[in-house]
Amino acid sequence: MIHVMVNGLPGNMAEQVARRVITDDQLTLVPWSLTGPEIEAATHPIGNTTVTLIRPEVKEDRISGVLNDFNAIICVDFTHPAAVNENTDFYCNQGIPFVMGTTGGDRQKLEERIRASQIAAVVAPNMGKQIVGFQAMMAYAAERFPGLFDGYELSVRESHQNGKADTSGTAKAMVGYFNRLGVPFTEDAITKERDPAIQKAQWGIPEDYLSGHGWHTYRLVSSDGTVCFEFTHNVNGREVYARGTLDAVRFLSQKTADGATGRVYSMIDVLKGG
């Protein structure tokens, strides 16, 4: 049985993952969760389980009791971009393997910290396996056909619920692939939409999913305007990310059991199974 501590409750993504954990017969939800300094609640219900929320200032003191009660814990982090590097240090110091689903933070510093530690982790800006597969195809194209889109202009727009603080990590990754394909473009040129009124009226996002969605469009136009390529992936809800997260947990549990330390895995590794 894999013990999973989902951090970031009562946030929406953490909630979705925790609910899937309690229905999975291979997993057990640890009834504790790291939360943010702005959260006043002491507990949060997940089905019939009451999860105790641990505020940042007491996490060092409280974690020993959690580790005593549950062995072989894997943490899942869907907290806040501002907490990414601090939480990474915490997991590494405590020897807890983790799946980092939160975007933002200093990613180079994050990976360096893991590689210098005695744990392994899955770090991914997107947990949706099908979207990650699409990214893998883009990575393949960027490697095999560098400069393919020389002379083209790129526009990137992404829309997420207004509670998402940072620019999409998936959009940032895609910009890197297009750069290698010959298109000059910077991350700060990404159009980021968080206004529900605009999302509904101008983007056509269904009202039921304004509070949880990820719509992305990448548009390439040739210098003379005669050729246009457009890549779009629109996700309503969070279920696809929750399913991928649980696959990442199972993958990391096996790698940890095999003795992996100082390793940073991606969702591509999860898809490959190795």
C-alpha positions in Angstrom: 0.0 0.0 0.0 1.3 3.4 -0.9 0.7 6.2 1.6 0.0 9.5 -0.2 0.2 12.9 1.5 -1.5 15.5 -0.7 -0.3 19.0 0.0 -2.2 22.1 -1.0 -5.6 21.4 0.5 -8.1 22.9 0.4 -7.0 23.9 -3.1 -9.0 22.6 -6.0 -6.2 20.5 -7.6 -5.2 19.0 -4.3 -8.8 18.2 -3.6 -9.3 16.4 -6.9 -6.2 14.3 -6.3 -7.1 13.5 -2.7 -10.5 12.3 -3.8 -9.0 10.0 -6.3 -6.6 8.6 -3.8 -9.3 7.5 -1.4 -11.0 5.6 -4.2 -7.9 3.8 -5.3 -7.3 0.4 -3.7 -3.5 0.7 -4.2 -3.3 4.0 -2.3 -4.0 5.3 1.2 -4.6 9.0 1.9 -2.4 10.4 4.7 -4.8 12.6 6.8 -2.4 15.5 6.9 -1.8 18.2 4.4 0.6 21.2 4.2 -1.4 24.3 3.5 -0.7 28.0 3.0 -0.3 30.8 5.6 -3.6 32.3 4.5 -5.7 29.2 5.3 -7.5 29.6 8.6 -9.3 26.2 8.7 -7.7 23.5 10.9 -9.1 20.5 9.0 -10.6 19.7 5.6 -13.0 16.8 4.8 -12.2 14.4 1.9 -15.1 12.0 1.7 -15.2 10.3 5.1 -11.7 11.3 5.9 -10.9 14.4 8.0 -7.5 15.9 6.9 -5.6 18.0 9.4 -4.1 21.1 7.7 -0.5 22.0 8.6 0.5 25.6 8.4 4.0 26.6 7.2 5.2 27.7 10.6 4.6 24.4 12.3 5.4 21.9 9.5 8.8 21.1 10.9 7.4 20.2 14.2 4.4 18.3 12.9 6.0 16.1 10.2 7.8 13.8 12.7 4.4 12.6 14.0 3.2 12.0 10.4 6.3 10.0 9.5 5.9 7.9 12.7 2.3 7.0 11.8 2.8 6.3 8.1 5.8 4.7 6.5 6.9 5.0 2.8 5.1 8.3 2.3 5.0 10.0 -1.0 4.0 13.6 -1.1 2.0 15.2 -3.9 2.5 19.0 -4.0 -0.2 21.2 -5.4 0.5 24.2 -3.2 1.5 27.7 -4.5 4.3 28.8 -6.8 5.8 30.9 -4.0 6.2 27.7 -1.9 7.8 25.5 -4.5 11.5 25.8 -3.5 10.8 25.9 0.2 8.7 22.8 0.0 11.3 21.1 -2.1 13.9 21.8 0.6 11.5 20.4 3.2 10.9 17.2 1.3 14.6 16.6 0.7 15.5 17.4 4.3 12.9 15.0 5.6 13.7 12.3 3.1 10.2 12.2 1.5 9.9 11.4 -2.2 7.5 13.7 -3.9 5.5 14.5 -7.0 5.7 18.3 -7.8 2.7 19.4 -9.7 2.9 23.0 -8.7 4.4 25.2 -11.4 6.6 28.3 -10.8 9.6 28.7 -8.5 13.2 28.4 -9.5 13.1 25.2 -11.5 16.9 24.9 -11.9 17.4 25.3 -8.2 14.6 22.8 -7.5 16.2 20.1 -9.7 19.7 20.8 -8.3 18.4 20.4 -4.8 16.8 17.0 -5.6 19.9 15.7 -7.3 22.0 16.6 -4.2 19.5 14.7 -2.0 18.8 11.1 -0.9 15.4 11.0 -2.5 13.8 10.9 -6.0 11.0 13.1 -7.3 8.7 13.5 -10.3 8.7 17.1 -11.4 6.2 18.1 -14.1 4.5 21.3 -15.2 1.6 19.2 -16.5 0.3 15.9 -15.2 -2.1 15.3 -18.1 -0.6 12.3 -19.9 -2.0 13.0 -23.3 -0.8 16.6 -23.2 2.6 15.4 -22.1 2.6 13.0 -25.0 1.9 15.9 -27.3 4.8 17.8 -25.7 7.0 14.7 -26.4 6.1 14.9 -30.1 7.1 18.6 -30.1 10.4 17.8 -28.4 11.1 15.1 -31.0 10.4 17.6 -33.8 12.6 20.2 -32.1 15.5 17.8 -31.9 15.2 16.2 -35.3 14.1 19.3 -37.3 15.7 22.4 -35.8 14.9 25.6 -37.6 11.8 24.0 -39.3 9.7 27.2 -38.7 12.4 29.8 -39.5 10.7 33.0 -40.5 7.4 32.2 -38.9 5.8 34.4 -36.3 4.3 32.7 -33.2 1.5 33.7 -30.9 0.7 31.8 -27.7 -2.4 32.3 -25.6 -3.5 30.3 -22.5 -6.5 30.5 -20.3 -6.9 29.1 -16.8 -9.1 29.7 -13.8 -8.5 33.0 -12.1 -7.0 31.3 -9.1 -4.0 30.2 -11.0 -1.3 32.7 -10.1 1.4 32.0 -12.7 1.8 31.5 -16.4 1.1 27.9 -17.5 4.2 25.8 -17.3 3.1 23.8 -20.3 2.9 27.0 -22.4 6.4 27.9 -21.2 7.7 24.5 -22.2 6.1 24.8 -25.6 7.8 28.1 -26.2 11.1 26.3 -25.7 10.3 23.8 -28.4 9.2 26.5 -30.8 12.5 28.4 -30.1 14.4 25.3 -31.1 12.3 25.0 -34.2 13.5 28.4 -35.3 10.9 30.8 -33.9 12.1 33.7 -31.7 9.6 34.1 -28.8 9.9 34.8 -25.1 7.8 33.6 -22.2 6.7 37.1 -21.3 4.9 37.4 -24.7 2.5 34.6 -23.8 -1.1 36.0 -23.6 -2.5 34.9 -20.2 -6.2 35.1 -19.6 -7.7 34.9 -16.1 -10.9 36.9 -16.4 -14.0 34.7 -16.3 -16.1 37.2 -18.2 -13.7 37.3 -21.1 -13.1 33.5 -21.0 -16.8 32.9 -21.4 -17.7 35.7 -23.9 -14.6 35.7 -26.1 -13.1 32.3 -25.7 -16.3 30.3 -25.4 -15.3 28.4 -22.4 -18.3 26.6 -20.8 -19.5 28.3 -17.7 -19.3 25.0 -15.7 -15.6 25.0 -16.2 -14.6 28.6 -15.7 -13.4 27.6 -12.2 -11.2 24.8 -13.6 -9.8 24.6 -17.1 -6.7 24.8 -19.3 -7.1 26.1 -22.8 -4.0 26.6 -25.0 -3.5 27.7 -28.6 -0.2 28.0 -30.4 -0.4 29.8 -33.8 2.3 30.0 -36.4 2.1 32.3 -39.5 4.7 32.4 -42.3 6.4 35.7 -43.0 4.3 36.3 -46.1 1.1 35.3 -44.4 0.3 32.5 -46.8 0.7 29.6 -44.4 -0.7 29.1 -40.9 -0.3 26.3 -38.4 -2.4 26.1 -35.2 -2.1 23.7 -32.3 -4.8 23.7 -29.7 -5.4 21.6 -26.6 -8.4 22.5 -24.4 -9.0 20.7 -21.1 -12.2 21.2 -19.1 -12.0 20.2 -15.4 -9.0 18.7 -13.6 -9.7 15.0 -13.9 -7.1 14.3 -16.5 -4.4 15.9 -14.3 -5.5 13.9 -11.2 -5.3 10.6 -13.1 -1.8 11.4 -14.4 -0.7 12.4 -10.9 -1.7 9.0 -9.4 0.2 7.3 -12.2 3.2 9.5 -11.2 2.8 8.4 -7.6 2.8 4.7 -8.5 5.9 5.2 -10.8 7.8 7.1 -8.1 6.9 4.5 -5.4 8.4 1.7 -7.6 11.5 3.8 -8.3 12.0 4.5 -4.6 11.5 0.8 -3.8 14.3 0.1 -6.4 16.6 2.5 -4.5 16.5 5.6 -6.7 18.1 8.6 -5.1 19.0 12.0 -6.4 16.9 11.5 -9.5 14.5 14.0 -11.1 11.9 12.2 -13.2 9.5 13.8 -15.7 6.1 12.8 -16.9 7.8 11.5 -20.0 9.6 9.0 -17.7 6.2 8.1 -16.2 4.7 7.5 -19.7 7.7 5.3 -20.7 7.6 3.5 -17.4 11.3 4.0 -16.8 
